[in-house]
Amino acid sequence: MSTATNPKRMEDSINNKIVLTAKEARVLKMLAAGKKSAEIAEDLHLSLPAIKWYRQRLKSKLKASTTGEMLMKAVSQNLL
């Protein structure tokens, strides 16, 4: 279902609310706890490239260029 046809996602984009998947939220919390990508991959039973993809996705959603900036924006958006 695309953003255009999903009323919940349309509402969130109108309200500028960032919506994370459950997996994105877990990765974000683990990054905030200081875990490295390899540790997160092992804990979540995912590949390292998958975790790198989640990091990039989170940076994109939060419009951040670094992990530190991403975490600061996540805090300001009450995602952490």
Phi, psi and omega in degrees: 000128182277166178302324182294333183254355181260106184302323181296314180291325177297315179299316181294322179288328176292319181277002182058028177272133180274128181251124178250147172286167179300319181292319177299318180297319179295316179297316179301314180296323179290322176296318179296331179279359177092009180285146176276159181305318181297321178293319180296316179302316180294314181298323183264002180057046177236166178281158177299318176300327178295318179293320177299322178296317178298320178299314179297320179297316178297316178299320179296312181298325182267002180053052181238148179259341178233164178295319179300315178297319179300316181293321178297317179293324178298319177296314182293336179266005181061034177269347178236000000 
